[in-house]
Amino acid sequence: MTSRPVIDDLSSFWMPFTANRQFKAAPRLLESARGMYYRTSDGREVLDGSAGLWCVNAGHAREEIVAAIAQQAATLDFAPTFQMGHPLAFEAASKIAEIMPAGLDRVFFTNSGSESVDTALKIALAYHRARGEGQRTKLIGRERGYHGVGFGGISVGGISANRKAFSGQLLPAVDHLPHTHNLEHNAFSKGQPAWGAHLADDLERIVALHDASTIAAVIVEPVAGSTGVLVPPQGYLQRLRDICTKHGILLIFDEVITGFGRLGKATASEYFGVTPDILTMAKAINNAAVPMGGVAASRTVHDTIVNSGAPGAIELFHGYTYSAHPLAAAAAIATQDLYRREGLFERAHALAPKFEAAVHALRGEKHVKDVRNLGLVAGVELESRDGAPGARAYEVFVKCFEAGVLIRFTGDILAFSPPLIVSEEEIARLFGTVRDVLATVQ
Ligand SMILES: Cc1ncc(COP(=O)(O)O)c(C=O)c1O
């Protein structure tokens, strides 16, 4: 493959979640991708240990998805979905509904995880209003939660760096559960930690403080990803479910990372056997080939809202120009077919024990203070350098990239989430590279 010359002006693109000056002084540019590998602008192959940004679950440039997008672009490039429709929008929603937890078969399309979260929060408010409890407006998130970057998402989110610059304008009626991360009790847990289910009981404290009649919804990531892979303690999610049910509070699972096979099932809800009322999705919905997200709502939530207004009235004043964009919908249908045909969720399930063994073999390496995992996602927490949090993980990330492996990091936590087509040899190479790099980092 011929590689284009690297462009010499990087100044116009204001990069997201990036140290722009640092990056532009020493850029890392990806030019093409296929299967498990990226190719850089200087012609090097890089093993994708993070499925892009946790989103390319079937591997890159899959022919069936590429063909579906190309054909759709030539057939119907755009169609509105406000008071209009196109067949693929309905087909994509049905396909996704088929693999959602039982009862969550009404799907609202968005273009990203952030939009899915804000949509889910609005649906929760609209639901209570439609059933005559419009005073239920409070939203409960969790410390360290990541729910994207909309004002709703950062308000219920719990990562202070994402909130502090905007703190004067966050949603006012929000409270937070405590996070579940505790190395004293749970360091080096394989799969779900044994300690910590009781942390869900804090919801009872919050209910006692605000009164259930003011609370609309609780939103959590079943496995918190972007904050550094926090696996829920055994029994924790069920307890949250029980408390929400007891008090008439909606439970929202933000499955933007856990959806579509990351844990070896279609959803984390299926994996844990705990069903929320509303489920957000995005990343792997169409293998990240075209921006798309979605919200699956229970029949109860959907029907309550949709049947509340007069016939002929718009029931939910919400939506995006690109909701169910034809290219995104075509890619979603092709992706869901591919997941099923290749049994990729089952493949992830079968590989998980090997992935677990490989990542836990890093225990005892220099700087490593925790290893945690579930399905095909893992986090490795490093000791921070004095006065320079995040610097060590950044150096590991850069050195891994130079050694031909792409990983993620947040603070001093390394995160791994390869495409579900990863081979055992590639898993060994991924963690072998990390081991070698850790040995060279101060
Ligand atoms: C759980 C969760 N929710 C929401 C988002 C936001 O998604 P997006 O970046 O597509 O807006 C993310 C992104 O990482 C996420 O992990």
The ligand as a Gaussian input file, in Angstrom:
#p B3LYP/6-31G(d) Opt

LIG

0 1
 C      -19.854000       4.441000      29.294000
 C      -19.711000       5.530000      28.285000
 N      -20.729000       6.357000      28.072000
 C      -20.678000       7.347000      27.152000
 C      -19.527000       7.532000      26.413000
 C      -19.468000       8.651000      25.426000
 O      -19.456000       8.173000      24.133000
 P      -19.053000       9.148000      22.913000
 O      -17.599000       9.430000      23.053000
 O      -19.419000       8.340000      21.699000
 O      -19.890000      10.370000      23.042000
 C      -18.449000       6.683000      26.598000
 C      -17.206000       6.860000      25.817000
 O      -16.174000       6.325000      26.117000
 C      -18.532000       5.664000      27.570000
 O      -17.495000       4.845000      27.799000

